[in-house]
């Protein structure tokens, strides 16, 4: 595959996902409304979502490592 095809393969999904995200969050400063709602929540809510975020990150790292290990074992065998 040449470079142009690879660029198109990655650019189309990014473009398709970026437009709705931009309209949903960044148009008319909607992100400021979300930020104000986030600030109003109590400490318990923040701790709960902090734990969920950490669990998500650790799960993503574990998934990445297991994928690499699986790919490595398939190539070797």
Phi, psi and omega in degrees: 000142178272173185296324181297318180295317178297318178298317179294320180299324179273329185286323183296309179297323178297316179296318180296322181278331184290319185298309178296323179295319179296315181293324183285328188249311192268343179284138180058030177054042178295331180298333177293323177296316179297320180295319178295320177295321179297319180294331184285342183291155182280174185296321180300318179297317179296318179295319180299313181286334174293317178296318179297321179295315179297318178297320178297316180296315179295322176296320178294318179294316179297319179296318178298312181296318178295325176295318178295316179297316179297315179296321179294318181289328178292320181292322183289321184275000000 
